[in-house]
Amino acid sequence: MWPEVEVDEILPPSYKRGPGRPKKLRRREPDEDPNKGRTTTCYRCTKCGKNGHNTRSCLSQVTNPEAAKRKVIILLVYIYHICIVYLMIYN
């Protein structure tokens, strides 16, 4: 029922790589540890000092003095960097 037309064949669109991080090229061996190289303890609580959670989700009632001292040091370094940037901009 459709009329015949003289047109080139329509091809699918060319491949475009999708967004996101590409997959690893190396596949792990069956006997290799799948968690090797992965750090699961990337969070450290600044209230109790233990790994695996942050201050917001901390259930500890006791404050670790070493963790509090580390928090103060991080704050001082942050303030120092802000002062350096301020001096670089306005001098």
C-alpha positions in Angstrom: 0.0 0.0 0.0 2.9 2.4 0.6 4.5 4.0 -2.4 8.1 3.0 -3.3 10.6 5.9 -3.0 14.2 6.1 -4.1 16.0 7.0 -0.8 19.2 5.6 0.8 18.8 3.1 3.6 18.4 4.6 7.0 21.1 3.5 9.4 21.0 3.5 13.2 22.7 6.4 15.0 26.4 6.2 15.7 27.5 4.9 19.1 28.0 7.5 21.8 29.7 6.7 25.0 27.5 7.1 28.0 28.2 9.4 31.0 29.9 8.1 34.1 33.1 6.3 35.1 34.2 3.6 32.7 34.4 0.0 33.8 37.7 -1.5 34.9 39.6 -3.2 32.2 41.0 -5.9 34.5 38.7 -8.6 35.8 39.6 -10.1 39.2 40.6 -13.7 39.6 38.2 -16.0 41.4 40.6 -16.5 44.3 41.4 -12.8 44.6 39.9 -10.8 47.4 37.1 -8.6 46.0 37.6 -5.9 48.7 41.3 -5.6 48.2 42.2 -1.9 47.7 38.8 -0.7 49.0 38.8 1.2 52.3 35.5 0.7 54.1 36.6 2.8 57.0 36.7 6.1 55.2 34.5 7.8 57.8 35.9 8.7 61.2 33.7 10.2 63.9 35.0 13.4 65.4 33.1 12.7 68.6 34.3 9.3 69.6 37.1 8.7 67.1 35.9 5.4 65.8 35.8 4.5 62.1 32.7 3.7 60.0 30.4 6.5 61.0 30.3 10.3 61.5 29.3 12.6 64.3 25.7 12.9 63.2 25.1 9.2 63.5 27.3 8.6 66.6 25.5 6.8 69.4 28.4 7.1 71.9 27.7 9.2 75.0 31.5 9.6 75.7 33.6 12.1 73.9 37.2 11.0 73.0 39.6 13.9 73.8 42.0 12.8 71.0 39.1 13.1 68.5 38.1 16.5 69.8 41.8 17.7 69.5 42.0 16.4 65.9 38.8 18.4 65.1 40.3 21.6 66.5 43.5 21.1 64.5 41.5 20.6 61.3 39.5 23.8 62.1 42.8 25.7 62.6 44.2 24.5 59.3 41.0 25.5 57.5 41.2 29.0 59.1 44.9 29.3 58.1 44.1 28.4 54.5 41.3 31.0 54.4 43.7 33.7 55.7 46.3 32.8 53.1 43.8 33.0 50.3 42.5 36.4 51.7 46.1 37.8 51.7 46.7 36.6 48.2 43.6 38.3 46.9 43.9 41.6 48.7 47.6 42.1 48.6 
